[in-house]
Amino acid sequence: MKIENVKTEKRANRKRISATIRWEDCSHEDYEVYFETDEKFAEDFDSNPHAALSAYLIPALRHGEERIFIDAEICPEFKDGINTAMGWISHWFYGDKRKPVRIEAKTLSKIANPRKNSRAGLLFSGGIDSMASLRANRLNFPLEHPGSIKDGIFAYGFDVRFQESFDEMVSSLSDLVEETGVTLIPLSSNLFSHYLSLELDFLVNKSPGVWAYQYQGGALAGAAHLFTKRLDVVNIACTYDIPNLRPFGNHPLIEPNFSSYDMRIRHDGITLSRLDKVKLIAGWDVGLRSIRVCNQIGDWDETSQSYRDRNPLEPGHINCGRCSKCVVTMLGLLVAGALHKASTFPNNDISEDLIRSSFNPHDQNICEFVDLIAPLIEIGRDDLARAIEHKMATYLDREPGLKGWAKRFDRKYLHGNLAGFKRAIHNHAVRS
C-alpha cells in the first residue's frame, strides 16, 4: 500500500485533508480518503502522517499488503506502538498467520517545540460510552487541570452515517456544550465508506463487524492525530469494562499504542460497566436530553450496493427506539429510573415484544442484555427479564454448527457464562 498525494484544500467554509490509498498486493481500487472540519478549526487541523497510517494499518494487514509506504517522517514511538497493535490484532483474529505489514517511512529526527499549555480532548459520539467519559471527567477533574476535557471531536463518517442525522445531533447537543464548556469540533470523512466497500462479504453475510472488532481503534486514533496542533491527549471511551474485556478493536491494548510524541491516546472508563455508565448519566439531566446511541444502520442493499436505513427516526428524536443498541440502553435507563427523562428516545416504556424483535443473540451487545436480567427482576420487571431469557434460550436451542455446540455446552456446564465462548465464537467467525 502507498499513501500518496496528501493535500490540503479549502471547500466553502470547510478545510479538507485528503490522500490517495493505492493497494499493491490485492485487487482493491485506489481510493481518495478525506477528512474535513469547519473553517474556524482550520489552523488546528493538520495533515499529520500518523492519521492515515493509523486508519489504514489494520486494513492493510487484513487484506494482505506487504508494506505501507508514505513519504513522510513518523515518530519512532508511534512506529513501535502500531507494530504492537498490529501484533495483537493478528494474534487475536488470524492466529498469527498474517505477516506483519512493513512500515516504510522516514524517522522523525527533530521534535517540534511542545505547547506550553496541555489540552485534552475526547472522541465524542453522544453515546453512553463517550457521554459517561465526559461526565466522569467533569466530576473528577477541575476545569483548570490539563486532563480536563476541553474539546469533543464529533465525527461524521465513522459512527454517524447520515448528514441529516448529524446536523440534528449537533443541534441536540447545544445545551450539553453550554453546560460543560466543551468545544464541539465536527469532523467528517469518507473513511467508513471505504471500510464498507472492502468488506462486502461480511456485510452481505451479516458476519461480525470488522469495523468493531478490528478497525475502529486505529480509525479513531487517526482522527485524534489530525488535531495535534490543538490537542496533546485524546480520550477514546471504552466499550467493555475489565471483567468483560475480549479481543476487540476498542481495547486498552490497541488505542494507546497509536500514541506519538505529540499525541497521547487514552483508553478511558474501563472500570465502569455499561450499567454503571448508564447510572452515571441518569443523574445528569442535560446528558439524558442528549443521548444518541442509535447509528441507524440497517440491511445491506445488493442493488444499490449501500446500507439502507432499517429504522427511520421519528420527528424530534435522534434514536429509533427499536434497534438493539436503543433497546439495551433504554432497559438500562429503566433500571436506573431515568427512562422517562431521556427525551431523545421516542417512547418511555419497553414491552416484551420490543425486546424479542430488537436483537439477535450474536449482536455485539448481547452481554449487556444478559447483564440486565437480574436488575430487571429487582425492579419488578420480570416480564422483560423473561423476554431476554426466552430469546437466549431459543437461540441456544436452534443455533447450528460450532456456535450452537459452544453455546449449548456453555448453558449446560458453565451456567450461562457466555463471555469465554463468545470470544472463541467471534474469533472463528471473523477468521472464516
Wavefront OBJ file of the C-alpha trace (Angstrom):
o trace
v 0.000 0.000 0.000
v 1.101 3.512 -0.762
v -0.344 6.611 0.869
v 0.199 9.366 -1.694
v -0.979 12.764 -2.903
v -1.554 14.153 0.564
v -3.109 17.562 0.064
v -4.968 20.284 1.880
v -7.689 22.421 0.340
v -10.438 24.817 1.278
v -14.004 23.919 0.326
v -16.606 26.593 1.003
v -16.425 27.080 4.768
v -14.515 23.868 5.439
v -10.920 22.636 5.354
v -10.257 19.262 3.716
v -7.231 16.987 4.057
v -7.082 14.075 1.621
v -4.754 11.314 0.446
v -4.804 8.571 -2.169
v -4.725 4.984 -0.922
v -3.041 2.736 -3.512
v -3.238 -1.015 -2.954
v -0.246 -3.015 -4.184
v -0.835 -6.656 -3.247
v -4.596 -7.038 -3.590
v -7.201 -6.105 -6.195
v -8.879 -3.181 -4.429
v -9.182 0.021 -6.407
v -7.349 3.192 -5.449
v -9.341 5.417 -3.130
v -9.165 9.056 -2.124
v -9.894 9.280 1.575
v -10.656 12.669 3.062
v -11.250 14.369 6.396
v -12.938 17.743 6.801
v -13.649 20.186 9.584
v -15.161 23.641 9.886
v -13.058 26.574 8.778
v -12.852 28.010 12.289
v -10.723 24.995 13.305
v -8.546 25.139 10.170
v -5.386 26.294 11.934
v -5.577 23.344 14.336
v -6.274 20.777 11.589
v -3.115 19.251 10.111
v -2.180 16.596 7.547
v -0.297 14.517 10.092
v 1.035 11.278 8.505
v 0.170 9.390 11.704
v -3.527 9.896 10.915
v -3.548 7.943 7.648
v -1.171 5.289 8.978
v -3.436 4.742 11.982
v -6.541 4.427 9.829
v -5.063 2.004 7.273
v -2.673 -0.169 9.283
v -5.201 -2.896 10.145
v -6.994 -2.864 6.734
v -3.559 -3.350 5.122
v -2.856 -6.254 7.491
v -6.230 -7.860 6.914
v -6.057 -7.639 3.125
v -2.515 -8.955 2.783
v -0.488 -5.853 1.939
v 3.240 -6.378 2.459
v 4.017 -2.769 3.270
v 2.671 0.723 3.810
v 4.793 3.399 2.181
v 4.377 7.078 2.957
v 6.817 9.816 2.010
v 6.827 11.475 5.417
v 8.603 11.433 8.752
v 6.958 9.473 11.542
v 7.640 9.293 15.255
v 9.651 6.192 16.292
v 7.428 5.822 19.369
v 4.384 5.742 17.076
v 6.024 3.163 14.778
v 6.842 0.864 17.687
v 3.336 1.225 19.037
v 1.467 0.448 15.836
v 3.596 -2.650 15.308
v 2.441 -3.783 18.756
v -1.211 -3.029 17.947
v -0.856 -4.940 14.689
v 0.603 -7.885 16.604
v -2.389 -8.023 18.946
v -4.940 -7.899 16.114
v -3.052 -10.581 14.197
v -2.813 -12.802 17.281
v -6.480 -12.422 18.187
v -8.123 -12.793 14.796
v -5.653 -14.529 12.472
v -3.801 -16.921 14.766
v -0.533 -15.106 13.960
v -0.883 -16.273 10.342
v -0.823 -12.754 8.912
v 2.608 -11.419 8.029
v 3.165 -8.043 9.733
v 2.853 -5.075 7.412
v 6.204 -3.375 6.895
v 6.117 0.365 7.568
v 8.260 2.290 5.080
v 8.633 5.883 6.195
v 11.374 8.227 7.321
v 12.061 8.533 11.044
v 11.251 11.833 12.661
v 14.572 13.232 13.836
v 13.654 16.701 15.094
v 10.872 17.248 17.600
v 8.853 20.429 17.298
v 8.667 22.684 20.323
v 5.878 21.407 22.597
v 2.974 23.657 23.510
v 3.274 25.434 26.832
v -0.274 24.514 27.822
v -1.597 20.952 27.659
v -5.072 20.442 26.172
v -7.254 17.310 26.358
v -9.993 16.142 24.014
v -12.487 13.318 23.662
v -13.756 11.367 20.657
v -17.396 12.169 21.276
v -20.388 10.439 19.691
v -23.126 11.343 22.177
v -23.459 7.649 23.058
v -23.356 6.096 26.513
v -19.609 5.386 26.499
v -18.384 8.843 25.480
v -21.133 10.620 27.436
v -20.081 8.778 30.597
v -16.433 9.644 29.917
v -17.314 13.321 29.709
v -19.491 13.170 32.824
v -16.810 11.364 34.859
v -14.194 13.832 33.650
v -16.266 16.807 34.762
v -16.885 15.224 38.167
v -13.276 14.180 38.775
v -11.098 16.831 37.088
v -11.024 20.535 37.973
v -11.508 22.634 34.835
v -8.006 24.086 35.132
v -6.399 20.616 35.237
v -4.588 19.675 31.990
v -6.616 16.451 31.889
v -9.927 18.293 31.903
v -11.630 17.721 28.549
v -11.843 20.943 26.549
v -12.841 19.625 23.101
v -15.146 16.948 21.778
v -14.294 15.626 18.295
v -17.701 14.774 16.837
v -17.163 12.529 13.842
v -19.421 12.033 10.824
v -18.434 9.117 8.609
v -17.233 6.884 11.458
v -20.319 6.036 13.501
v -22.892 8.577 12.298
v -23.531 7.950 8.618
v -26.363 10.250 7.575
v -25.884 14.011 7.193
v -29.406 14.952 8.231
v -28.994 12.961 11.448
v -25.582 14.518 12.053
v -26.938 18.055 11.771
v -29.826 17.245 14.116
v -27.480 15.660 16.640
v -25.120 18.643 16.654
v -28.148 20.820 17.361
v -29.342 18.484 20.129
v -26.008 18.847 21.925
v -26.222 22.634 22.292
v -27.378 22.504 25.949
v -24.671 19.999 26.848
v -21.990 22.124 25.160
v -23.148 25.193 27.071
v -23.228 23.438 30.460
v -19.900 21.601 30.151
v -17.971 24.286 28.276
v -16.727 21.705 25.779
v -15.964 22.935 22.276
v -17.590 20.619 19.738
v -15.354 20.060 16.708
v -17.215 18.483 13.762
v -15.144 16.067 11.699
v -16.471 14.411 8.556
v -14.843 11.687 6.479
v -15.499 9.028 3.859
v -13.245 6.594 5.718
v -16.059 4.349 6.933
v -17.494 4.165 3.398
v -14.154 2.810 2.232
v -14.112 0.251 5.013
v -17.593 -0.895 3.953
v -16.502 -1.299 0.331
v -13.619 -3.539 1.458
v -15.892 -5.860 3.440
v -18.851 -6.621 1.171
v -18.839 -10.322 2.048
v -19.131 -9.519 5.741
v -21.996 -7.131 5.148
v -23.988 -9.450 2.904
v -23.477 -12.463 5.166
v -24.110 -10.467 8.370
v -20.846 -11.688 9.884
v -19.413 -9.923 12.952
v -18.406 -6.398 12.063
v -14.802 -5.992 11.005
v -15.111 -2.299 11.879
v -15.937 -3.038 15.523
v -13.579 -5.958 16.012
v -10.527 -4.776 14.097
v -10.626 -1.329 12.502
v -12.181 1.114 14.942
v -9.248 1.678 17.313
v -6.906 2.793 14.547
v -9.590 4.867 12.842
v -10.443 6.814 15.989
v -6.774 7.310 16.856
v -6.224 8.598 13.317
v -8.914 11.221 13.857
v -7.121 12.362 17.011
v -3.806 12.783 15.163
v -5.385 15.332 12.823
v -5.572 17.756 15.758
v -2.038 17.605 17.211
v -1.720 21.375 16.733
v -4.582 21.826 19.228
v -4.578 18.738 21.469
v -1.883 16.593 23.031
v -4.116 13.971 24.671
v -7.373 12.494 23.374
v -9.599 10.092 25.300
v -11.326 7.252 23.495
v -14.152 5.825 25.601
v -14.005 2.084 26.257
v -16.706 -0.332 25.128
v -16.134 -3.052 27.739
v -15.164 -2.920 31.398
v -12.349 -5.023 32.868
v -14.395 -8.189 33.657
v -15.803 -8.270 30.119
v -12.653 -7.472 28.128
v -12.236 -9.515 24.961
v -10.426 -9.226 21.627
v -11.924 -6.113 20.111
v -10.966 -3.057 18.074
v -11.668 -0.732 21.015
v -9.299 -2.113 23.668
v -6.680 -0.905 26.190
v -4.042 -2.892 24.278
v -4.917 -1.188 20.991
v -5.616 2.576 21.021
v -2.806 3.655 23.414
v -0.340 2.005 21.033
v -1.283 4.595 18.406
v 0.245 7.358 20.547
v 3.172 9.513 19.417
v 5.441 12.133 20.939
v 2.808 14.827 20.327
v -0.439 12.894 20.808
v -1.260 10.587 23.699
v -4.255 8.317 23.168
v -6.078 7.230 26.336
v -8.479 4.297 26.625
v -10.942 5.760 29.103
v -13.588 4.447 31.515
v -12.572 0.812 31.757
v -13.569 0.441 35.417
v -17.235 1.178 34.638
v -19.688 -1.432 33.392
v -22.287 -0.421 30.847
v -24.916 -0.217 33.570
v -22.543 1.852 35.733
v -22.233 4.314 32.848
v -25.981 4.497 32.357
v -26.486 5.174 36.073
v -23.830 7.893 35.946
v -25.699 9.649 33.152
v -29.099 9.005 34.783
v -28.349 11.683 37.350
v -27.315 14.251 34.742
v -30.323 15.944 33.154
v -28.520 17.587 30.248
v -26.845 14.275 29.429
v -30.188 12.485 29.421
v -31.509 15.055 26.955
v -28.555 14.455 24.616
v -28.024 10.674 24.443
v -27.576 9.269 20.951
v -26.835 5.542 20.762
v -28.619 4.639 17.522
v -26.402 4.516 14.445
v -29.384 3.704 12.225
v -27.590 1.000 10.293
v -29.954 -1.354 8.522
v -29.526 -4.049 5.890
v -27.051 -4.146 3.030
v -28.859 -3.470 -0.245
v -27.433 -5.529 -3.125
v -28.975 -3.363 -5.863
v -27.665 -0.016 -4.666
v -24.541 -1.510 -3.034
v -25.141 0.560 0.078
v -26.574 0.324 3.582
v -30.250 1.084 3.874
v -31.789 2.595 6.983
v -33.930 -0.055 8.654
v -35.390 2.154 11.364
v -36.365 5.663 10.214
v -36.294 8.191 13.010
v -39.441 9.762 14.333
v -39.537 13.577 14.099
v -37.770 15.235 17.005
v -35.816 12.127 18.045
v -32.236 11.035 17.328
v -32.770 7.390 18.355
v -35.092 4.949 16.606
v -36.062 3.189 19.848
v -36.258 -0.213 18.104
v -32.731 -1.410 17.289
v -30.732 -3.451 19.797
v -28.491 -0.549 20.841
v -31.505 1.606 21.569
v -33.392 -1.085 23.473
v -30.474 -2.190 25.656
v -29.822 1.454 26.547
v -33.492 2.052 27.300
v -33.503 -1.027 29.543
v -30.519 0.345 31.447
v -32.238 3.706 31.852
v -35.383 1.915 33.025
v -33.360 0.099 35.699
v -31.811 3.440 36.707
v -35.272 5.042 36.937
v -34.468 7.616 34.274
v -36.014 6.395 31.013
v -38.876 8.895 31.286
v -36.313 11.730 31.314
v -34.409 10.537 28.231
v -36.241 12.641 25.672
v -34.132 11.560 22.678
v -35.975 8.212 22.614
v -39.469 8.049 21.062
v -41.066 6.112 23.931
v -40.556 5.794 27.681
v -41.515 2.181 28.264
v -40.451 -1.183 26.902
v -42.518 -4.236 26.028
v -41.650 -7.908 25.740
v -42.372 -7.744 22.010
v -39.896 -4.908 21.577
v -37.154 -6.963 23.227
v -37.953 -10.010 21.122
v -37.774 -8.011 17.902
v -34.793 -5.827 18.720
v -31.808 -8.152 18.884
v -30.438 -11.497 17.929
v -28.043 -13.115 20.367
v -24.880 -12.746 18.281
v -25.165 -8.958 18.437
v -22.093 -7.196 19.762
v -24.026 -6.012 22.811
v -25.644 -9.338 23.754
v -23.803 -9.457 27.103
v -25.393 -6.140 28.018
v -28.856 -7.705 27.651
v -27.851 -10.710 29.762
v -26.363 -8.460 32.473
v -29.714 -6.660 32.777
v -31.748 -9.747 33.670
v -31.094 -9.585 37.420
v -31.528 -5.782 37.720
v -34.825 -6.000 35.823
v -36.102 -8.641 38.224
v -35.053 -6.446 41.145
v -37.258 -3.594 39.928
v -40.214 -5.919 39.322
v -39.929 -6.186 35.522
v -39.876 -9.979 35.405
v -41.692 -9.780 32.076
v -38.730 -8.076 30.413
v -36.222 -10.408 32.091
v -38.204 -13.397 30.780
v -38.226 -11.921 27.282
v -34.423 -11.747 27.278
v -34.104 -15.253 28.701
v -36.596 -16.593 26.135
v -34.656 -15.000 23.294
v -31.413 -16.526 24.536
v -32.953 -19.956 25.118
v -34.445 -20.011 21.633
v -31.102 -19.113 20.129
v -29.187 -21.701 22.142
v -31.570 -24.450 21.041
v -31.594 -23.533 17.370
v -28.114 -22.254 16.620
v -26.352 -24.781 14.361
v -22.702 -25.714 13.950
v -19.780 -24.594 16.091
v -21.636 -21.634 17.574
v -24.540 -23.843 18.608
v -22.334 -26.513 20.136
v -20.366 -23.951 22.155
v -23.474 -22.179 23.418
v -25.272 -25.420 24.348
v -22.160 -26.611 26.201
v -21.970 -23.242 27.958
v -25.589 -23.405 29.082
v -25.307 -26.956 30.361
v -21.915 -26.850 32.107
v -20.971 -23.208 32.670
v -24.268 -21.818 33.931
v -24.723 -19.401 31.054
v -21.419 -17.553 31.381
v -21.068 -16.667 27.719
v -18.001 -14.446 27.809
v -15.286 -17.048 27.197
v -17.172 -18.832 24.452
v -18.171 -15.539 22.890
v -14.521 -14.740 22.313
v -13.891 -18.060 20.588
v -17.091 -17.854 18.550
v -16.375 -14.369 17.264
v -12.744 -15.238 16.535
v -13.873 -18.226 14.482
v -16.443 -16.162 12.583
v -14.038 -13.312 11.841
v -11.312 -15.684 10.653
v -13.643 -17.669 8.383
l 1 2 3 4 5 6 7 8 9 10 11 12 13 14 15 16 17 18 19 20 21 22 23 24 25 26 27 28 29 30 31 32 33 34 35 36 37 38 39 40 41 42 43 44 45 46 47 48 49 50 51 52 53 54 55 56 57 58 59 60 61 62 63 64 65 66 67 68 69 70 71 72 73 74 75 76 77 78 79 80 81 82 83 84 85 86 87 88 89 90 91 92 93 94 95 96 97 98 99 100 101 102 103 104 105 106 107 108 109 110 111 112 113 114 115 116 117 118 119 120 121 122 123 124 125 126 127 128 129 130 131 132 133 134 135 136 137 138 139 140 141 142 143 144 145 146 147 148 149 150 151 152 153 154 155 156 157 158 159 160 161 162 163 164 165 166 167 168 169 170 171 172 173 174 175 176 177 178 179 180 181 182 183 184 185 186 187 188 189 190 191 192 193 194 195 196 197 198 199 200 201 202 203 204 205 206 207 208 209 210 211 212 213 214 215 216 217 218 219 220 221 222 223 224 225 226 227 228 229 230 231 232 233 234 235 236 237 238 239 240 241 242 243 244 245 246 247 248 249 250 251 252 253 254 255 256 257 258 259 260 261 262 263 264 265 266 267 268 269 270 271 272 273 274 275 276 277 278 279 280 281 282 283 284 285 286 287 288 289 290 291 292 293 294 295 296 297 298 299 300 301 302 303 304 305 306 307 308 309 310 311 312 313 314 315 316 317 318 319 320 321 322 323 324 325 326 327 328 329 330 331 332 333 334 335 336 337 338 339 340 341 342 343 344 345 346 347 348 349 350 351 352 353 354 355 356 357 358 359 360 361 362 363 364 365 366 367 368 369 370 371 372 373 374 375 376 377 378 379 380 381 382 383 384 385 386 387 388 389 390 391 392 393 394 395 396 397 398 399 400 401 402 403 404 405 406 407 408 409 410 411 412 413 414 415 416 417 418 419 420 421 422 423 424 425 426 427 428 429 430 431 432
